[in-house]
Amino acid sequence: MKKRKPKISDKKLRGEWAEMRFMVRAAEHGLHVSKPWGEMQSYDFIVGSPNCFVSVQVKSTTAELDNGYVCCVRGAHKSYAAGSFDFLAAYVVFEDVWYIIPGEEIQGKGCLTLYPNSKKAKYEKYREAWDLLRRTEFNGEIKACAEEFPLECDDACQVGALLDFRRSLDSQIEFAGD
């Protein structure tokens, strides 16, 4: 029987720990990893080089079920929307195994079951598939998304509102020596 690693019972701490493990393992595979500022993105990391970036959502599991492990792949208690990230990096803690799964494979799913000890399991082809995160060439396709602004006012109105907001922020900042 395998010796079990200690559990990190707090889910937030375990998530942060899994993210650190992801950064280390990705670096061991020669991948360049960047962490977006803040926590409001639908992904945890950007992996790659200029013109060749992919977004990655990291999840971990210690939840055993029969011969596998259940990994929840939800954000804010609901399935991720299509295009939320390019890849899911799912870490099976007790087996020290990563699954690098394309985002399309988990669309609409709340959980998936990973079977690290079965060669015939559905997600086995993604086990330790770090090369999927390596985009070697830019295919010319540019994907972008943008927030829509309310149509209540024209461009000049929006620019004016942004300038007013900036001035209000500037007035709240105390500079050293003032």
Secondary structure, DSSP 8 states (H G I E B T S, - for coil): ---------SHHHHHHHHHHHHHHHHHHTT--EE--SSS-SS-SEEEEETTEEEEEEEEEE-EEETTEEEEE-EETTEE--TTS-SEEEEEEGGGTEEEEEEGGGGTT-SEEEE-TT-TT-TTGGGBT-GGGG---S--S----------TTS-HHHHHHHHHHHHHHHHHH---TT-
